Amino acid sequence: MTMSTLGSSGIEVFPLNLGGNVFGWTSDEATSHQVLDAFTAAGGNFIDTADGYSAWVPGNSGGESETIIGKWLTSRNNRNSVVLATKVSQHPQFRGLSAANVTAAADASLARLGTDYIDLYYAHYDDASTPLEETAGAFDALVKAGKVRAVGVSNYTAERIREWFEVARRHGFVLPVAVQPHYNLVARQAYEQNIAPVAAEEGLAVLPYYALASGFLTGKYRTTEDLASSPRGGGAKAYLNEDGLAVIKVLTEVADAHGVEPASVALAWLRTRPGVAAPIASARTVEQLPALIASATLELTADEIAALDEVSF
């Protein structure tokens, strides 16, 4: 298996990024630790979270995912073998990207994670109320302080990504190395038409989120009854139509030819896209993990890639 590199950072990662959004939400602490153990035992080393996960859950206040990951890192004593990505701007106590907020939020994340450095730190959502010079400068200061190794952007428009690079170059700030966009087999155009060109121009590592379209690309949602039976099925509803089911048909055919799950193929297809370093996918239980891990080594044929390209465009 070939590792991926995060842009110009030199940081090498497993070609599947384990999403931590379910930790402290649909996965309790014990189950989350089991998933993390199984992921690393299979060779995985790249974990994605955010300071806002999972403030949307009744009774949660944000930071639950980071806290669970931090306890796991401490108990396993494996921090140096893990590449850890987290994000700032959405925690209820640390909203936005002012310099003061970025600095305070980073320190809070470090405390929850039980570490003194973050490998990849994202600006989670753009903050139009804060000048990019201020935000980019705050991230640069974190890198210079040794608290962050590399910088990424998530949910930014192509125009704003280009503006970040212009500002960073003008002021001598560290440049972003990664972009985290919404991108999968049933959500292609926004990324491919807008973000992909700037990612290619700047050599950004692309780390797609919603890589399985809220579970739709696992193939388990084919009727409205399927949606109703799952606590997370609502996110897949938008894709349950003629076009979406056509994608599932081809996805299933390719999966059957390889003896794998549709999810493995959906993630492997993303790995064939230019610049994609590691799709992000979450596992609520250990049983969901093998299909994700299999994607890291699954090689699709040119005909299979072409068939998926055609049905999904």
N, C-alpha and C positions, 0 to 999 in steps of 0.2 A: 504494500500500500504506500502511495506517495503522500507525504505531508504537504500542506499548503503554507504559503508565506503571506503574512499580512502586509501587503504593499511593500514599502521600502523599509519597514521596521526590522526585518530579520527575524521576527517572531514566527515560529513554525507551529502549525496547528493541525490537528486531526481534521479531515475534510467533512466533518459533521459537527455543528455547533449545538450543544445541548441547551435547549431553552429552559430557563429557570422560572418562567412566569407561573407555572403550576405549583411551585413549591410554596406552601402556606396558603394555598387556595384549594385545588382539587387533590393535592397530595399533602398529607400531614408530614410532620418532621421525620418520623421513622421511615415512612415509605420513600420520602425524598432522598434520605441517606442511602437507602437500598438502591435506588435508581442511580445515584451518583457513584456508588461502589461498582455497580454492574457496568456503567459507562466507562469508567477508568480501567476496569479489569479487561474490557474488550479493546483497550488501546486508546480510548478517547481522552483528550486532555483539555478541551475547549468548552467553557461554560459561560453562558450569557444570562445576565440578569439586569435589574434596574432598581434604583432606589424607591421607585413608586410601586413595585410589586409587593403585596397585592392590596393596595389601599381601597380598591373597589369592593372588597369582600366585607360584608357586615362584621363588625367587631375588629377588623384590621385597621392599622393606622399608616401602613407603608413601611417598607424595609423588611417585611417578614421573609421574603425569599433570600435576601442578603444574610439575614441572621441565621437561617437554616444552613446555608452554604458555609457560613463562617464557622458554625459549630462542627460541621463535617470536616472542614479543613483542619481545624484544631485537633479533633479527635483522631484523624488519620495521619496527621503530621506530614502532609504531602503538598504543602503550598508551592514549593518550587517546581513540582512536576505538572502543575495545572496552569493553564492560561485563562485568566479571569477577565471577563468584560462586564462592565456595569455602566449605568447611564445617570444623567442628571437633568432635571427640570420639571419632573412630575411628582415628586414627593410632596405631600400636603404641606409640610413645613419648609420645603425648599423649592418653591416654584420659580421658574424663570431662569435666566442665564446671566444675571448681573455678576460681576466679579466676586462680590462678597458672598453671593449665594452659591456660586460654583465652588468657591473655597470651603465654605462651611459644609455644603452637601458632600463634597469629597471626603472631608474628615469624618463625617457621620457614616458614610459608606465604609470607609476603612475600619472604623470601630466595629460596625456590625459584622464585617467580613473577617475580623480578627487578623488583619494583615497590615503591612506598612506600605504596600504598593498595589496599584491596579494596573493590569497589563494593557487593557484597552478601555479608554474612558470616552463615552459618547456624549455629545450634546443630543439629548433624546428628541426634543422637538424645538424647532426654531422659536426664538423669542424676539419678535419684531420691535418690542419696546426697548430693547437693549442694543446699543451699537455693536456691530460685529467686532470692532477693534477691542472693545472691552471684554467680550466673551472669549475671543481668540487669545487675547493677552492672558486671561485667567487660566486657560488650559495650558498655555505655554509656561506659565509660572509653576503649575503643578508638575509638569515634566521636568523643569529645571530643578525643582525641589526634590525630585526622586520619588514623588508620590504616584506618578503615572508614567508608564513606559511609552504609550502611543495614544493618539487621539483619533476619534471617529465621529461621524455625523449620521444622524438617523432622522428620517421624515423631513429632510430638507429638499427644497426645489433645486433644480439644476442651476438656476440663476444664483441662488444664495450659496450653493457650494462653490461656484466660481468666484463669488464675491469673497468668501472666506479665504480662498487661496490667494486672491489678490491682496487682501488685507494682511495675511500672514507673511507673504513675500515682501510687502512694503515695509513691514515693521520687524522683519527677521524672526518671526514667531515660528514655532514648530508647525509643520504641515500635517493635515489629516492623512491617515494611511488607509482608512476603511470607510465604507458607506453601508448603511443597513436600510435597504428599501423593502417595500411590500412587493413581492415578486413570486409568482408561481405559474403553473401551467394554465390556470384559468384567470390569471390577472397579469397580463404581459405588457400591454401597450403603454401604460403610463411610465413604467420603468424603461422599457426598451427605446421609446421615442425621446424621453427626456433625460433620465439619469444616466443611462448606459454611455452616451457619448462623453460626458464629463468624467465618468469613472475611467473610461479608456484613456482619455487625454491626460489624466493625472495619475494613472497607475494605481487607482484605489482598489483594495480588496473588497469584493462585493459579498455581503453576508445577508442573504434574503431572509426576511421574517415572513410569517404566514406561509411558509414553504409548502405546507400541506393544506392550505386554504381552510383553516379552522377544522381540519379533519376530513373535509370533503374528498380530498385526493387519496385517502385511505381506501375509498370504495365502500365504506360502510353506510353512507347516506345515499340511498337510491330512491326512496319514497318519503313522503311527508311523515309517515308513521315512524320511519327510521330517525328522523329529526326529533320527533317527540319523545323518543325513548332515551335520549342522551342529554345530560345536563349542559353540554357544550354544543349541542346540535344547532342552536340558533345561528351560530356564525357561519354555518355551511348553507343556510337557506338560500342565500343569494345566488348560489351556483347550481341549485337543483332545478335545471331547466334542460331544454333539448340540447343546447350547446355543451353544457356541463356534462351531461350524461354521455354525449358523444366522446368527450375526452376520457371519461371513466371506461368506456368500452375499449378504446385503444390501449389505455393504461393497463387494463386487466389482461388483454391479449399479450402484451409485451411481458407482463409479470408472469403469466402462466408459462410463457416460453422459457423463462429463466428459472422457474420454480421459486419465485419470491413473491412478496406482497406488493400490491400497487403502490404503497407508500415508498417502498424502496426504489421503484422506478421513477416516481415523481421527483424524489430527491436526487437520484442519479442523473436525471435529465437536467436539473438545475446545474449540476457540476459540469455539464458540457457547455454551458453558456460562458462567453468570454468574461474573464475577470472574477468569476464566482469562486471564492476560496472555500466556503463552508456554509451550506444552507443551515438555517436554524430550525430545529424541530424539538418539540417537548414530548416527554414520556411521563404520563401520570402514574404508571406502574411499571415494574420491571418487565412484565409480560409484553408491554408495548415497545420495548427497547430493541429487540433483535431486528425487527424490520427497518428501524432507523440505522442501526449499525451496518446492516447489509448494504446500504446505499453507498457507503464509503469505498467499497471495492467493486461494486457492480459496474461493468462496462457495457454500455449499450452499443448495438451495431449502428452503422450509418443509416441503414434502412429504418431501424426503429426510431432513431432520433428524427429522421425526416417525417415519419408517420405522426409522431407526437407534435412536431412543429406544425404540420399542416392542419391537424384537427384542432389545435389550440389557438391558432393565430387569430 
